[in-house]
Amino acid sequence: MENYMKLEIPSKSQNEAFARAVVAAFAAQADPTIEEISDVKTAVSEAVTNAVIHGYENKIGTIVITAKLTGPRLEVTVVDYGVGIEDLEQARMPLYTSKPELDRSGMGFTIMENFMDSCEVISEPGKGTTVKMVKTFGRADETEA
């Protein structure tokens, strides 16, 4: 059985915690572990923060977050319509940041990739960025059995 949600927020940093909480509450239907829900919250937080800081660069724009649950499988998509990413390969490198003056760690995409089962980034300069992440709950149980 499938269920879905959509959240549209302005690209303000204070909305990051709200977006993270909404996706976590939605994902709770699949009965994830506390660690799994924490992973999702962290990944969503990174994706939304990237949209706020890098996507819109101090301008207010729209961030659209969708989530779909199909059984234990959660798909989360975070979309901004901002500046896009010029060099996606470089942006995905650990420790790379285009905003060193803001004390950014450059670990956003790396964190998303490590906390979710998959992370796909689609971006076009001048048109925005889409981050698609997937997490299947209960996979840790399979590897421990």
C-alpha positions in Angstrom: 0.0 0.0 0.0 1.3 3.4 -0.9 1.0 6.7 0.9 2.5 10.1 0.0 2.9 13.7 1.2 4.0 17.1 -0.2 5.3 20.1 1.7 6.1 23.4 0.2 8.1 25.9 2.2 10.0 29.2 1.7 13.8 28.8 1.7 14.3 30.2 5.2 16.7 28.4 7.5 14.2 28.2 10.3 12.0 25.9 8.1 14.7 23.2 8.0 13.7 21.8 11.4 10.0 21.9 10.5 10.7 20.0 7.2 12.8 17.4 9.0 10.0 16.9 11.6 7.3 16.6 9.0 9.1 13.9 7.0 10.0 12.0 10.2 6.3 12.1 11.3 5.2 10.8 7.9 7.9 8.1 7.8 6.9 6.9 11.3 3.9 5.1 9.7 6.4 2.5 8.5 7.5 1.8 12.1 11.2 2.5 11.6 13.8 2.2 14.4 14.9 5.4 16.2 18.2 5.1 14.3 16.5 4.8 11.0 14.3 7.9 11.7 17.3 9.8 12.8 19.1 9.0 9.5 16.1 10.3 7.5 15.9 13.5 9.6 19.6 14.1 9.1 19.5 13.5 5.4 16.4 15.8 4.9 18.1 18.4 7.1 21.1 18.4 4.8 19.1 18.6 1.6 16.9 21.4 2.8 19.9 23.3 4.2 21.7 23.0 0.8 18.6 24.4 -0.9 18.5 27.4 1.5 22.2 28.2 1.4 23.3 27.1 -2.0 20.2 27.0 -4.1 18.8 30.4 -3.3 21.9 32.2 -2.1 20.3 34.6 0.4 17.1 35.0 -1.6 13.8 33.5 -0.7 12.5 30.9 -3.0 10.4 27.8 -2.8 11.5 24.3 -1.6 9.2 21.4 -2.3 9.6 18.2 -0.3 7.7 15.1 -1.3 7.8 11.7 0.4 6.3 8.4 -0.7 5.9 5.3 1.5 5.5 2.0 -0.2 5.6 -0.6 2.5 8.9 -0.2 4.3 10.4 1.9 1.5 10.6 5.7 1.9 11.4 7.9 -1.1 12.1 11.6 -0.2 12.6 14.3 -2.9 13.8 17.8 -2.1 13.5 20.3 -4.9 14.6 23.9 -5.3 14.3 26.2 -8.3 17.4 28.2 -7.5 20.8 28.6 -9.1 21.5 24.9 -9.7 24.9 23.3 -9.4 27.6 24.1 -12.0 29.8 21.1 -11.4 27.8 18.3 -9.8 30.8 15.9 -9.6 32.8 18.5 -7.7 29.9 19.4 -5.4 29.5 15.8 -4.4 33.2 15.5 -3.3 33.6 15.2 0.5 34.8 18.5 2.1 34.1 20.6 -1.0 32.1 23.7 -0.3 31.3 26.7 -2.5 30.7 28.7 0.7 33.9 28.4 2.8 33.2 31.9 4.3 30.1 30.5 6.0 32.1 27.7 7.7 30.3 25.0 5.7 31.8 21.6 6.1 31.2 20.4 2.6 29.8 17.1 3.8 26.1 17.5 2.8 25.9 15.1 -0.1 28.3 12.7 1.6 26.0 12.7 4.7 22.9 12.1 2.6 24.6 9.2 0.7 25.7 7.6 4.0 22.5 7.9 5.9 20.2 6.8 3.1 20.2 3.7 0.9 20.5 5.8 -2.2 20.9 9.5 -3.1 20.5 10.9 -6.6 21.2 14.5 -7.4 19.9 16.2 -10.6 20.8 19.8 -11.2 20.8 22.3 -14.0 22.5 25.7 -13.7 19.9 28.4 -13.5 17.0 26.0 -13.0 17.5 24.3 -9.7 18.4 21.1 -8.0 16.5 17.9 -7.2 17.7 15.5 -4.5 16.0 12.0 -4.5 16.7 9.8 -1.5 15.5 6.3 -0.6 15.6 4.5 2.7 14.1 1.0 3.2 13.3 0.4 6.9 14.1 -2.9 8.5 17.2 -3.6 6.4 19.4 -3.6 9.5 17.3 -6.5 10.9 18.1 -8.5 7.7 21.9 -8.1 8.0 21.9 -9.1 11.7 19.8 -12.2 11.3 
